């Protein structure tokens, strides 16, 4: 995990904590023409539920690994996955987002003394929760920042041919998020977002060979949202 994370997280937490009083202080002020949504009832407000569906790409970054005896490196290919989340607006400016699902990875050992080795297919049950600060909730274009945690638990591991069974531990990872919702009209919104997941180091053994893998994940997605 990157060294700057412990310093960055308290800053973002403080920023989110200021959102509620900021929103309350501005509640009596008329919106500026630039910020107001031109459609009556548009924008996002306290009490709204927003369900977003996206197509997202998961891209490994800052990947480092160590493999005993045979050397090489662990490579986790990028993947494109469907992405669904639900957000509830506690105030005009503060929302909570939650999502859950299953994620599959297919790590490979590259450039070892015995060549490239497919490790297998790994399915993880994944859940993520974030607190979001929405900067312009009443505007047609509403950017936001988020901070939270992601938890993954292995539920199915299918070793590749010639690879003995192995186990992995559950993990909890800090997450930073930035995104924007654009009000298309009625209850429909367009959305684009990016998340950075600081994944802890994972250590396991395959047939007596110790493997350590350390990487972070960049998730980039775009799609549509519907307000309830």
N, C-alpha and C positions, 0 to 999 in steps of 0.2 A: 504494500500500500504506500502511496506517495507520502513524503514527509510533510507536505504542506497541509494535508487534510485536517489534522488536529487543530491547526490555527484557523482554518477556513470555516469549519463547522460552527464554532461559537459565534462568529460574525454573522452567518446566515440565520442562526437561531434568533439572535437579537433583532435582526431585520424583520423576521416574521412576527416576533412578539410586538413590534411597533405597529403592525398593520391595523389591528382593531382600533386603537385610539385614533390613528390617522383617519380611518374611514369615518369614525364617529364625529370627529372634528369637522369633517367636510360635508357631513350629511345635510346641513342647512344651507350650503352654498349652491347656487345654481351652476349646472355644468357649463363649461365653456363651449362655444360653437364647434371648436375643433374636436373636442372630446365626446360630445353628445352623439348618440346613435340616431341617425335620421329617421329610423322606423320606430313608431311608438311601441313600447314594450320590448324593444330590442336590448341587447346587451345581457350581461349576467348579473344576478343579484342574490342577496341572502335568501336561503331557502331553496334555491334552484338545484336540481340534479342534472348532471351532464354526463351522458354516456358517449364515449369516443371509441371508434373503431379505426384502426390504422394498419398500414403495411409498414413494417419496421425492419431495419437492418441491424444486426448485432455484429460489431466489429471488434475483435480483440486488439488491445493496445498494451504497450509497455510489457510485453511478454518476456519472461525470464524463466529458465528451468535448469534443473540439474538431474542427471541420470547416472547412477553408479554403474561401474563395470563397462558398459557398452558406450557411454557417452551419448552425444547427440542433443537434441532439443525437442521439447513438446510443442506441437503446433495445433492450435484450435482454429479450424476454418471459420470464416465469416458465414453468417446465415441470414436468410430473409424469412421472417415469421409474421403471422397475423398478430395483432396487438389490440387488446380491449381493456379499457379501464372505466371506472365510475368515479365521478367527483361530486361532492356535496359542498355547497357554499355555506359556511358557518356565518360569515358576514359578507358584505360586498367584496371585500378585499382578501379574505382568508377562506381557503377551501381545503378539504382533505380528499386525497385521491387513493384509491385502492384497486389492485388488480391481482389476479391469481390465474395460474394455468400450469402447463407442462412444457418444458423446454428440452430439446435433444441436442447433444453435442457429439462430435465424432473426432476426438483428438488422435493425432498421429505423431509418432516419434520420427524425426527427420535427422538424416546425416549421422546415424549411429555407426559403430564399427561393423554392424551386420546389415547396414542399409536402412531403408525406410520401413517402419513397422506400424501398421494400423493397430490401435489399442482396442477399439470397439465402439459401440454405441451406448451412450449414457443418457438416460431420461431422468430429469429432475422435476419434482414438484416445486413450483416457484410462487412466492407471494411478495407483494411490494406495497408499502404504505408511505405516502408522502404528505407533507403539509406545504401548501402553495400560497404564495403572495401574488395576488393579481393586481397589476399596476393600474389598469384603466378598465375596471369591470363594466362600466356603463357605455364604453365606446365600442364602435364596430370592430376595431382591431384592439385586442386585449392581450398584451404580453404578460408572462408570469414566470416566477422562479419557484423552485421547489427543493425541499430537502427531506430525506427519509431513509428507510432501510429496506433491503431486499433479503429474503430468506429462501434458501434452496435446500431441498432434501432429496438425495438419490432414491428413486423408486424402482428403477429397472436398469441393470447393467448387463449388456450382452457383449462379452469379450469377442474380439475378432478371432479367426481361425488360428490356432497355435498359441493363443494367449490364455493363461490360466485365469480362474476366477479371481477377482479382486474387489475390494470394498472402498468406498469413499465416505467422508464425513459430511454432515450438514454444515452449511455456512451461513453467516449473517454479514451483509455487506452494506456500508454507507452508500447513499445515492445522492447525487446532485442533478438538478433538472432545470431546463429552460425551455420555454415554448410560447406559443401564441395561438389564441382562438380568434377567428374572423367570422363575424355574424353575416351569414349569407341571406337571411331572411326568415321570418317566422321563428321556428324552433331549431333551425339548422345552422351548424357552424362548421367551418373548415378549421383544421388543426395541423400544426407542425410542431415537433418537439425534438429535443435531444436530451439524453440522460447519460451520465457517466457513473459507472458502477465500480467501486473500489473493492475488488474481490480479494479476500485473504488468501494467503499461500496454502496450497493443498499438497499434502504429503501422503503417499501410498506406496505399496509394494506390489510388484507384478512378478511372480515366480522368483522371489528372492531378490529382485532388482529394485532398489529404492528409487522412487521418482518424486521430485519436488517441482511443482509448477506454480508460477506466480504471474498473474496477468490482471489487467483491468478491462472493462467492457464499455465501449461507446455504442449507444443505441440511438439510431436516428429514424424518425418515422413521420408519416403524413397520412391524413385521412379525414374523416367526417365525424361530427358529433351531433347528438340530438338532446335537446333540453326537455326535461319533464317537470 
